[in-house]
Amino acid sequence: DSGIAFAATYTVSGSSINNDPHSGGRLRGGLWWDEAQRIGVEGEYFMLGQQSSQYQATSTGDPILARPFFDIVNGQQTAALVAFPNVIRGDIQATALTDLQSGGLWMRFDPHGIGGPCDARSGRKLDWVLGYRYMKLEDDIGIHENLTSLDPARPGTFVIQDSFSTNNSFHGVEVGAVYEAGFGPLLLEALTKVAVGNNHQAVSINGFSDITELGLLERFPGGILAQRTNIGSYSRNELALIPQLGMTLGWRVTRRLTLTAGYSLVYFSNVVRAGDQISTDVNPNLFPPEATPFSGPLRPAFAWRESDFWAHGLSFGGDFRW
């Protein structure tokens, strides 16, 4: 199946990003172990096309460009300049990427048919499913600046980079039910499933500042929101749930081929998102080159921040059976 999916993602500075409709695909197949279709095996793989959001701005000083943060030392909202008249000129680019994919393999069986007669004449069938579910959700946010000083007394250029990446890898047991009914050439399939298992959460935070003065380049760890206080790689394991709901209508074109249209909803609990790992509480004494002697709190600080992910959408495709 292929279709349009709507994914609710994270929020940065009060604005949702990467929640526009985008395409994806699903491939599902299986086989029955007996002619009465009482027990079988089935598998699927689906993915949503990579979502991306981008912001880019350039200024020679007018208009003013700045990156807001909260000065934890002085207890006030302030900003790091990107462009300001007679002080600095520059450009900034921010990019956010989201990628989702999943696969599963399960047994499908009719509890009423095993060991007893199967009422095929009713045109209705209720199967239980039991198996394995894998899901992977990745996020990346990068902020890049190129700056040039306009102060003749302090010439120089600056390249500043902040990057935040998260990865969620789920492995678990999936149970559910699939209901099928036929009404002449019209077919209906409804499913409900839930997977329970381990979500391996991983967060990576990096940042650097390249400062060139008098033709000499020096690289310092830390940008604006990524500093030595939160830069690093972190991982842990958490319990997570992945419920799914779906309904598909089919129109039998031939004895083997059915055209389908459906709706599906997927929910992924206890995930880490890149935007949630960004803290705007900053000690400006950390800005490269770091103040010596250093004073004040070690902020930004890393802290695990979880949220939930959901995706839903329409699908169109075909079902071929032999």
C-alpha positions as CSV (number, residue, x, y, z in Angstrom):
1,D,0.0,0.0,0.0
2,S,1.0,3.6,-0.5
3,G,-0.6,6.7,0.8
4,I,-0.6,9.9,2.7
5,A,0.3,10.0,6.4
6,F,-0.1,12.7,8.9
7,A,2.6,12.7,11.7
8,A,2.4,14.7,14.9
9,T,5.9,15.5,15.9
10,Y,7.7,17.7,18.4
11,T,7.3,21.3,19.3
12,V,10.2,23.8,19.3
13,S,9.6,27.3,20.8
14,G,5.9,26.9,20.8
15,S,5.6,25.9,17.1
16,S,5.0,22.4,15.7
17,I,7.3,21.2,13.0
18,N,7.4,18.2,10.7
19,N,3.6,17.6,10.9
20,D,2.8,18.2,7.3
21,P,1.2,15.4,5.2
22,H,3.8,13.2,3.5
23,S,3.9,9.9,1.7
24,G,4.9,6.5,2.9
25,G,4.5,2.8,1.9
26,R,3.6,-0.6,3.4
27,L,4.3,-4.1,2.1
28,R,2.4,-7.0,3.7
29,G,2.4,-10.7,2.9
30,G,1.7,-14.1,4.3
31,L,0.6,-17.6,3.8
32,W,-1.9,-20.0,5.3
33,W,-0.7,-23.4,6.5
34,D,-4.0,-25.2,5.8
35,E,-6.7,-24.9,3.2
36,A,-9.3,-23.9,5.8
37,Q,-7.2,-20.8,6.6
38,R,-7.2,-21.6,10.3
39,I,-3.5,-20.8,11.0
40,G,-0.9,-18.9,9.1
41,V,2.1,-16.6,9.2
42,E,2.1,-12.9,8.2
43,G,4.7,-10.1,8.0
44,E,4.8,-6.5,7.1
45,Y,7.2,-3.5,6.7
46,F,6.1,0.1,6.5
47,M,7.9,3.4,6.5
48,L,7.0,7.1,6.3
49,G,9.1,9.3,3.9
50,Q,11.7,11.4,5.7
51,Q,10.2,14.7,6.9
52,S,12.3,17.8,6.8
53,S,11.8,21.4,7.9
54,Q,14.2,24.2,7.3
55,Y,14.8,27.8,8.3
56,Q,17.4,30.0,6.7
57,A,18.1,33.8,7.0
58,T,20.9,36.1,5.9
59,S,21.6,39.7,7.0
60,T,24.3,42.3,6.7
61,G,23.1,43.8,10.0
62,D,19.7,45.1,9.1
63,P,17.4,43.4,9.8
64,I,18.7,42.2,13.1
65,L,19.0,38.4,13.5
66,A,19.5,36.8,16.9
67,R,19.1,33.5,18.7
68,P,17.2,33.8,22.0
69,F,18.2,32.0,25.2
70,F,17.7,32.5,28.9
71,D,20.7,33.9,30.7
72,I,20.8,31.7,33.8
73,V,23.5,33.8,35.4
74,N,21.6,37.1,35.3
75,G,18.2,35.6,35.3
76,Q,16.9,37.2,32.1
77,Q,15.9,36.5,28.6
78,T,18.5,37.6,26.1
79,A,20.0,36.6,22.7
80,A,23.1,35.7,20.8
81,L,23.6,38.1,17.8
82,V,23.7,36.7,14.3
83,A,23.4,40.1,12.5
84,F,23.4,43.6,14.0
85,P,24.2,47.0,12.4
86,N,27.9,47.9,12.6
87,V,28.6,44.9,14.9
88,I,28.2,41.6,13.0
89,R,26.8,40.2,9.8
90,G,25.9,36.6,9.1
91,D,23.6,33.8,8.1
92,I,21.9,31.0,10.0
93,Q,20.4,27.7,8.9
94,A,18.3,25.4,11.0
95,T,17.2,21.9,9.7
96,A,15.0,19.3,11.4
97,L,14.6,15.7,10.0
98,T,12.3,12.9,11.1
99,D,12.4,9.3,9.9
100,L,10.0,6.4,10.9
101,Q,10.1,2.7,9.9
102,S,8.6,-0.5,11.3
103,G,8.3,-4.2,10.6
104,G,6.6,-7.2,12.2
105,L,6.2,-10.9,11.9
106,W,3.4,-12.8,13.6
107,M,1.2,-15.9,13.7
108,R,-2.4,-15.6,12.7
109,F,-4.9,-18.1,13.8
110,D,-8.7,-18.7,14.1
111,P,-9.4,-19.9,17.7
112,H,-12.8,-21.1,16.7
113,G,-11.6,-23.0,13.6
114,I,-8.7,-24.9,15.2
115,G,-9.8,-28.4,16.1
116,G,-13.4,-27.7,14.9
117,P,-15.4,-26.8,11.9
118,C,-14.8,-23.5,10.1
119,D,-18.0,-21.7,9.1
120,A,-16.8,-20.3,5.8
121,R,-20.4,-19.8,4.6
122,S,-20.9,-16.8,7.0
123,G,-18.4,-14.7,5.1
124,R,-17.0,-13.5,8.4
125,K,-13.7,-14.4,10.1
126,L,-12.1,-13.3,13.3
127,D,-8.4,-14.1,13.7
128,W,-6.0,-13.6,16.6
129,V,-2.4,-12.5,16.0
130,L,0.7,-13.0,18.1
131,G,4.2,-12.1,17.1
132,Y,7.1,-9.6,17.0
133,R,7.2,-5.8,16.3
134,Y,10.1,-3.6,15.5
135,M,10.0,0.2,15.2
136,K,12.6,2.8,14.7
137,L,12.1,6.6,15.1
138,E,15.0,9.0,14.4
139,D,15.2,12.8,14.8
140,D,17.9,15.3,13.9
141,I,18.1,19.0,14.5
142,G,21.1,21.1,13.3
143,I,21.7,24.8,13.6
144,H,24.6,26.3,11.7
145,E,25.9,29.9,11.7
146,N,28.4,31.8,9.6
147,L,29.3,35.2,11.1
148,T,31.7,38.0,10.3
149,S,32.6,40.8,12.7
150,L,32.0,44.4,11.5
151,D,34.0,45.9,14.3
152,P,37.4,47.1,13.0
153,A,38.9,46.8,16.4
154,R,37.8,43.1,16.6
155,P,38.0,41.5,13.2
156,G,37.3,37.9,12.6
157,T,34.9,35.2,11.4
158,F,32.9,32.6,13.3
159,V,31.4,29.3,12.4
160,I,29.0,27.9,15.1
161,Q,27.3,24.6,15.0
162,D,24.7,22.9,17.3
163,S,23.3,19.5,16.6
164,F,20.9,17.3,18.5
165,S,20.0,13.7,17.4
166,T,17.8,11.0,18.9
167,N,17.1,7.4,18.1
168,N,14.4,5.1,19.4
169,S,14.7,1.4,18.6
170,F,11.7,-0.7,19.8
171,H,11.6,-4.5,20.0
172,G,8.6,-6.2,21.5
173,V,5.7,-8.7,21.6
174,E,2.6,-7.9,19.6
175,V,-0.9,-9.2,20.1
176,G,-4.2,-8.3,18.5
177,A,-7.1,-9.4,16.4
178,V,-8.1,-9.1,12.7
179,Y,-11.8,-9.2,11.6
180,E,-12.7,-9.9,8.0
181,A,-16.2,-9.8,6.4
182,G,-17.4,-10.1,2.8
183,F,-20.4,-8.6,1.2
184,G,-20.4,-9.7,-2.3
185,P,-17.5,-8.0,-4.1
186,L,-17.0,-5.7,-1.1
187,L,-14.5,-6.8,1.6
188,L,-13.9,-5.3,5.0
189,E,-10.9,-5.8,7.3
190,A,-10.6,-4.2,10.7
191,L,-7.6,-4.8,13.0
192,T,-6.5,-3.8,16.4
193,K,-3.0,-4.6,17.8
194,V,-0.7,-3.5,20.6
195,A,3.0,-4.2,21.1
196,V,4.7,-4.2,24.4
197,G,8.5,-4.2,24.7
198,N,11.8,-2.4,25.2
199,N,12.6,1.0,23.6
200,H,16.3,1.7,23.4
201,Q,16.6,5.5,23.6
202,A,19.8,7.2,22.4
203,V,20.6,10.9,22.4
204,S,23.6,12.6,20.9
205,I,24.5,16.3,21.4
206,N,27.4,18.0,19.7
207,G,28.6,21.5,19.1
208,F,31.6,23.5,18.1
209,S,32.8,27.0,17.3
210,D,35.5,27.8,14.7
211,I,37.0,31.3,15.3
212,T,39.4,32.8,12.8
213,E,41.4,35.8,13.9
214,L,44.3,37.3,12.0
215,G,44.2,34.3,9.6
216,L,44.5,31.8,12.5
217,L,41.7,29.2,12.9
218,E,41.0,27.7,16.3
219,R,38.2,25.3,17.1
220,F,36.5,25.3,20.5
221,P,34.0,22.7,21.9
222,G,30.5,24.2,22.2
223,G,28.2,26.3,20.2
224,I,25.2,28.2,21.7
225,L,22.8,25.5,23.0
226,A,25.3,22.7,22.9
227,Q,28.0,23.2,25.4
228,R,30.5,21.0,27.3
229,T,27.9,20.7,30.0
230,N,25.4,18.8,27.9
231,I,27.5,17.6,24.9
232,G,27.8,13.8,24.8
233,S,26.1,10.5,23.9
234,Y,23.5,9.1,26.3
235,S,21.4,5.9,26.1
236,R,19.0,3.9,28.2
237,N,16.2,1.3,27.9
238,E,12.5,2.1,28.7
239,L,9.2,0.2,28.5
240,A,7.0,1.3,25.6
241,L,3.7,0.6,24.0
242,I,2.8,0.7,20.3
243,P,-1.0,0.4,19.7
244,Q,-2.3,0.2,16.2
245,L,-5.8,0.6,14.7
246,G,-6.7,0.0,11.1
247,M,-9.7,-0.4,8.7
248,T,-9.5,-1.4,5.1
249,L,-12.2,-1.6,2.4
250,G,-11.6,-3.7,-0.7
251,W,-13.4,-4.2,-4.0
252,R,-12.8,-7.6,-5.6
253,V,-11.8,-7.0,-9.2
254,T,-11.0,-10.7,-9.9
255,R,-11.0,-13.8,-7.9
256,R,-7.4,-13.1,-6.9
257,L,-7.0,-9.3,-7.1
258,T,-8.7,-6.7,-4.7
259,L,-8.3,-3.0,-4.8
260,T,-8.1,-1.5,-1.3
261,A,-8.4,1.8,0.5
262,G,-7.9,2.2,4.3
263,Y,-7.1,4.2,7.3
264,S,-4.5,3.4,10.0
265,L,-3.4,4.9,13.3
266,V,-0.1,4.2,15.0
267,Y,1.0,5.4,18.5
268,F,4.5,5.1,20.0
269,S,4.9,5.9,23.7
270,N,7.9,7.0,25.7
271,V,10.1,8.2,22.9
272,V,12.9,10.8,22.9
273,R,12.7,13.6,20.3
274,A,15.5,15.9,19.3
275,G,13.6,19.1,20.0
276,D,12.7,18.0,23.5
277,Q,16.4,17.6,24.4
278,I,17.2,21.3,23.7
279,S,17.5,23.5,26.8
280,T,17.5,27.3,26.3
281,D,18.8,27.9,29.9
282,V,22.5,28.9,29.2
283,N,25.4,30.2,31.1
284,P,27.0,32.7,28.7
285,N,30.3,32.3,30.4
286,L,30.5,29.0,28.5
287,F,30.5,30.6,25.1
288,P,33.8,29.9,23.3
289,P,36.4,31.0,24.3
290,E,35.1,30.1,27.7
291,A,35.5,32.8,30.5
292,T,38.5,32.2,32.8
293,P,38.0,31.8,35.6
294,F,34.6,30.2,34.9
295,S,31.7,31.1,37.2
296,G,28.0,30.3,37.5
297,P,25.9,27.2,37.0
298,L,26.8,24.4,34.5
299,R,23.9,25.0,32.1
300,P,22.6,23.9,29.7
301,A,22.5,20.5,31.4
302,F,21.3,17.2,29.9
303,A,18.1,15.7,31.2
304,W,16.0,12.9,29.8
305,R,12.8,14.3,28.3
306,E,10.2,11.9,26.9
307,S,7.1,12.5,24.8
308,D,4.8,10.4,22.6
309,F,4.6,10.0,18.8
310,W,1.6,9.2,16.7
311,A,1.0,8.9,12.9
312,H,-2.2,8.3,11.0
313,G,-3.3,8.4,7.4
314,L,-5.0,7.0,4.4
315,S,-3.7,4.2,2.2
316,F,-4.4,3.0,-1.3
317,G,-3.2,-0.2,-2.8
318,G,-4.0,-3.7,-3.9
319,D,-4.3,-7.2,-2.4
320,F,-3.3,-10.2,-4.5
321,R,-3.9,-13.8,-3.3
322,W,-3.2,-17.2,-4.8
